[in-house]
Structure formats: C-alpha cells, structure tokens
Amino acid sequence: MGECRVTVEETAPAIDGGTPMTVTIPIRAIELTPGSTISIHNLSWQDFEQILTELGEQRSTRIAYYRGTLEIMSPLALHERPHRIIAYLLTTILEAQGRDWEDFGSTTLKQPEIAGVEPDTCFYIQNASRVRGCTNMDLAVYPPPDLAIESDVTSKTTLNAYEALRVPEVWIYRNRQLKIYILQNGDYAESSVSAIFPDLPITEMIPQLVQKAIDDGTSRMLRELKIQLSQ
C-alpha cells in the first residue's frame, strides 16, 4: 500500500480570521497547530482506514469521519482538562448511585463505510455488563457507548458521526456550558435533561463543578461532591 496523499483544507483558529488554505500533501506530513482543524473531503472508507493506520495511535489529534468527509482536530492544551474532570464527575455520581459503568476513553468507534469518530471519552452505563471482557471494540458485536463526551466540538461532522453510530446521548462542553443531545428517531435533539441522570440538573451542575475543580482543585471538589451525594 503506497503512501497516502490528500488534499486538505485547514481552518486556523478564529484568532487569525480562520482563513482556509487548500494544499495536497502526504498524510504523514500533516502537523496541526493546537486549536486547528483539517478537513479532507471525498474520501472512501478504505482511504479513511489507511489514514488511521498511517497516523497511528500515539498522537494527540482526534478524528471524525462521516460519509466521505474526514476532520482531524488538534485540541488546545486547555481542551483536555474539562472532559477529564467531567469523566471524574460522572464516575463519582455513578458510584454514589451504586451503578455499574465502563470507561472506554477515546476508543475509535466505527460504522464501516459510513462513520468513524474518536470521542474525548465515552462510557457504557446501561450496557456496562455487555462490554465486560471487551478489549477490541467492534460495534457489529457490541452496542454503541451509552454516552460520549466532547469538549469544545462544534463540528457537524462529529455529531453526524455519532448519529450514524447511534450513540444514545452526547454531552458537549464548550465555553463553560454543557449541551446535551439525545438520540430520538435517528436524529439528535438538544435536551435540558439527561436520560442517564433524569433527576439531576446536569446542564447546570457540570459546568459549576468543572469550574470549581479548576479554581479549587479536582480532588477537593470531588471529596466535597461525595459528601453532598451521600447526604
């Protein structure tokens, strides 16, 4: 298999106007500045699989593929903290509720020929028992994650990919706000209530606790949360 060369459109961060640039380069030569995204169009599923192989797993970038369009995103350093804190919050709440869960992190999720995406993190909750023993995620064998969490994603490609994968619930944290998308009849609808935590004000609670973790420290915030949840 020869080296993959692609025609890409790079959109720089909004700070410099987000002017698109189009150029044909070897996939291995792609280097993104933090906060930027490359869009690659008219790719077959085989092209996508080859690009995944050439990019390798030891990388900081995230990918989303949907019906011929691939986006490669390079997160800002400050992008990582919120979704990691949200994952801690999620497991703390689930533990307090006595519920099972499995964290599959940024595992690449694929629906062959249609979509592929790497979430910032994803969880099995309702279906936790069905993925025990799983070391190689295959959505032809296992159900999709019950929840995917993204930080700072605004891409329609990403949401379309999750939609094709039939992930029941997606949380997107951006600008200190949390948006919840629930899959209904094959499409996402924004919701103020989480189907996983229907009795908790998640859209208010998560942003407040993320900021508290940043200001006061994650471990301290989690200790205080555990006390509150036990009362």
N, C-alpha and C positions, 0 to 999 in steps of 0.2 A: 504494500500500500504506500503510495507516494505521499510526499509532504502536502498537507492541506493548506491551500492559499485561498484567502477570502477577500471579498470587497466589503469594507466595513464603513459604517457611519458612526463617528464618535461625537457625542454631545458632552462638552465640558461642563463643569459646574456653573450654576447661574451667575457666579461672581464675575465671570468674564463675558456674559451675554449668551452663553450656551450656543455658540455658532457651530453648526455641524460641519464636519470635514469628511470627505469620502476618499478612500485610498485602498489599493489592493496590496496585501502583504501576507507573508507566511503567518499562520496562526500562532506559531511559537514566538514570533517577534512582537506580538501584542504586549504592550506594557501600558497599564492604565494608571493615571494619577488618582489618588484617593478622592472618592466622590463622583467619579465619572462613569459613564456607561457607553458601551459599544453595541450597536445594533447591526446584525448580519441578516440579510434578507434572502429569500429564495433558496433556502437550504432544505435538502431532503433529510429524512430521518437518518439515513446512513451517514450523511455529512455530519449531522449533529453527533452521532455516536463516535465518529472518527475524531471530531474536535474534542469531545470529552476525554478520549484516550490521550490525545496529544497534549492537552492542558494538564492532565494528571490530577491526582487527588491532593497533593501537597501544594495548595495555593490558597490565597486569601480572597479570590474572586468568587462571586456567586453567579449562577446561570439560570435562565428561564427560557424555555423553548415552547412555541405554540404555532402549529401549522405553518412551518417554513420560516418563521422569524425567531432568531436567537438573540437574546440580550445577555451580555457579560457585564456584570456590575462590580466595581471596586469600592467597597464601603469605606467611609471615613472612619478614623480611629474611634470617634465618639459614637459611631453607629453600634459598636459591639456591646457597650455596657447596658443599654436599655433592654435588649432582648435577653441578655443573660440574667439580668435582675428579674425580668418578668418570668423567666423559667423557674427561678428560685421561689418567687411568689406563688406560682402555680403549684409546685410540688408541696410547698408549706400548707397551702389551703387544702389540697387533696389529702395530705397526711392527717390534718386536723379533722377532716370529714371521714377518715377511715376508708378512703377509696384507693383502688389499685391504679397504677399508671406505669407507662414505659416511655422513656425519653429516647427518641431516635435522632436527635440533633439535626444536622444539615444533610442527612441521607438524601441521595438523589432519588427522586420519585419519577417514575416513567409510565406513560401510557403510549406504547410503541406506535409510531407513525403520526402521533398527534401532539403529545406534550411531554415535557420534562422540566423539573424545577428542583432547586435546592433551597429549602426554607432556611431561615436563620435557625429555627429549631422547630421540631414537631413532636406531638405527643399522641400516644394511644391511651385512652382513658376508658371509655365504654367498651372498647375492643382490646383492652390490655391483655386479657387472657388468651386472645387469639394470636398474639405475636410472641409469646414466650418461646424461647429457643430459636427465634429468627436471627440469623447472622447475615443473611443476604436478601435484602428487600426486593420482592417480586410482587407487584400488585395484581398479577394474574393468580397468585396464590393467597396473598394476604389482603385484608381490607385497607383502604387508604387511612392515613392518620386521622384521628378524630378532631385534631386541632393543629393548625400551622400558625406560627408566629413570625411576623416580619417587622423589621424596624426601618422606617424611612422609605418604604417602597411606594412608588406612585404609578408604577408601570402597569398598563392594561395587559401586556403580555403575561405578566406574573399572575394576575387574577384569572385570566383566561386559562392559564395552565392549571391552576388549582381547580377551576371549574371542570375542566376536562378530566382531571383526576378524581373528581367527586369527593374532595375533602369537605366534610360537613360544615366546618367552622374555621374561619381565618381571622386572626387579630392583626391589625396593622397599627403600629405605634409610630407616631410622627408629630413633631412639634409639640411634645408634651400632651398629646391627645391620643386616645385609643379608639379605633373604629372596629366594630365587629361586623363580619359578613357571614350570613347564614345561607347555606345552600337550600333553595326552595324551588322545586320543579325544574331542576337543572341549571338555575341561574342564582347568582348571589344577590341577596337583598341586605342592605345595611340595617342593623338592628341595635337598639339601645340595651338589649338584654341578651346575655349569653345563654345558649341552650345547655351548656355544660354546667354553668353556675346560675340557674334562673333566680335564685333567692339572694344573690349578691349584686350590689351596684358596681359591676366590673368596670364600666367605662369611666366612672368617677374614681373608684378605688385604686386601680392600677396606676394611672398617671401620678396620683398623690403619693403612692408608696414608692414608685420609681424615683421621684424627686427626693423623697425623704432618704432613700438609700444613698443617693448621690451626695446629699447635704450632710447626713449624719453617719453614713457608713452602712453597708449592706447587712452585715452580721447583726448590728444593733437594731436595725429596722426589723429584721426577721425575728429576733428574740421578742421584741415588743408585739409583733403581729401574732406570734404563737400564744402569748399571754392573752391577747384580746380574743382570739379564736377559741380559747379554752374556757372562757367565762360564760 
